[in-house]
């Protein structure tokens, strides 16, 4: 398998006034193409920071992050944006749809930014994806006319519409009830299988971890280990986990 | 995203922009209304101002100023055609050789005509009613002394004597009243003089030495007539022929233009009505105008009430004009009209003029039909000779007799005191009054030298002997308004200079070459195409410099002095208003946009995260501002245009004389210029751009990371 993400000694510090807050300390990890990986850990463990570095929305303070062969620390802001547009798809915890656009337009938006496809091709691809996420009949609706699960499906369609190599999802089910959350994960998993898209999602929910191929556990900004979902769930259930 | 965003991207941006605007309706409406108001004000204000400036330009350029005024570069004061607030004339130097100036400048392709001018003013006393009556009597007596023994003349003399006695009795009555009110108001001498003049003894002796008696009346009694006043007449000396041809708005109302090469005076119709007309009649005209044109009523309008009060109180001017015959005539007519038993004509007139809204029209008609024909409605009539005495630049008094050829007005500016304040005279007379030596003057001096040869004129006294006010004033006829015929009958005792002037000058026809060759103070330049006055000024100055002439050239705005400054003031007010709105709009719009941007941090962050470049965000916000600016700015401009177009078809009435000057007629029909719309558009665009600058900068700084931050 080919490595799509390679994180080497990544450190990320945030400064709050005079205080430097370390969010990520010397993380090193590889993610392979086609992976369905969960990043797990309690709040403040650095999950979101790691996702931000992998998602090219941030660069490490030190160390390197390579995404699809590009060293993000060496790219300019504009090139990082292009990389996000063409290589990465994003699914947000609170969906982050553009409220003033229809479902169809929300999904089409990255394609418009890409300016690669003709209008006809764009519509075809959007329609196919909406069909795929089960929202064919909602193309003309506005996000606020949809339920949370439906909105997240729109977000998934938007993330996949450019056929990215990598999809990042930050706590994709946190704002959804458990049944809906399961459905969303099933959908993601299915897309991972059929489209060969790499999925990385953060969560602290054991039921969500259960869907992953592997779980990378973080604590206090450090990578703890990389385990199977079963191990992760077991460890989380045991009261001693925090003492690791 | 490439700069040439594809149509579909643009469509989505536009759609997002539109929908965002709709989603935050309140913000959009607040911002929009401000922009709407701003655009409305800019279109309305600039259109109105342009229209006023243009009509004013028509008023000023079409009357005396021309498009450009030229004057000597040696001028000490600023030049103002329309006059400054001070009575004195500014020292603007002089153009020594107008012919050279004319020939140099007329070669410029855009110059249509150059009219020589000089503007000055003088106090003129057209004489009071007593003076006029005494003058008539003196003329009749002179005729008799010249040997006319016709019964008609004898009857005229008797009638004139009665008239003077009538005036004296009124005057005596007045003085008695005054004496009872304020014992010390009058000197005993004055009272004695009136008592003496009213006495039968005085009139029994009158025929023994009528001229002596007349002199007594002229010197001692006439000054007591309260209606004696001095007129300050502003006049322009000019080449009348060129003036009438070049200023096509000039129109002769009564009489004729001053014939080419002749000396003469033309009253501005406005001055003629306002200053020369019998005050009572003038006030009646004003009341009529107020009622019919301005739709005021005597009952409500204070100005009209004042005019009615003054007419009722000031009937003396009419009473003085009445000899015994006319007094009887007026008494019976007024008694009949008013149904009154009152015998005193003054009281009858007073109650006749105490008009109200109901009876005004009937009384106005009665006055003009029945009473006016017996009155001298104008103190100076067309055909009379007007004596103008002016202080020359060097300070001595110069006097010129000029036949009044007629009255003129500028079409559209009939009621404007500003345009109508200037009377016209020929250039030769002007030069003389201004103190330049004309050929006539030189000849006159020569003649005087010859005539006075026996007298020893000392060199140091020469000036006072020759031009001293004593000589000239003594020669002047007492009643300044002298019918032309007296000019034909010079009486003994006249100075030689005066005779020369009377015999030769008013009849003399001048060679046009002399009119042009002399000194002028300034000149009006008329252009073929007046749209680029500044360029033409530069060309004129360059041409003058090349020809070795030291000339100043200024635009009509500057030349029109106070009036031009008023335009500047209007512009300043408009500019300030626009500026304030501009700033307020900037602050409010900026605020609203910043709020809107902050509300949209997450959305912007999301767009950035999914791959939108910064310029996409900027572009989106700019389109939002632009849409608001264009839609509401367009609405405002359309509204402003609609108002202007409406006013263009209806016209804005000018309700005062000054406004009429600004409007160049009784109504202003404002026009809409593309430039005003462009200006409004530019301002709206600028406000939109400036006010979205900071929010756009804020938006650009939103990082995709901010999309991840969970809110709530």
Interface residues (C-beta under 8 A of the other chain):
Chain A: X48 X51 X52 X55 X57 X58 X77 X78 X81 X82 X84 X85 X86 X89 X90 X92 X93 X94 X96 X97 X98 X99 X100 X101 X105 X108 X109 X110 X112 X113 X114 X115 X119 X122 X158 X159 X162 X170 X174
Chain B: X1 X2 X5 X6 X8 X9 X12 X15 X16 X19 X20 X22 X23 X602 X603 X605 X606 X607 X608 X609 X610 X611 X612 X613 X614 X616 X703 X704 X705 X707 X708 X710 X711 X712
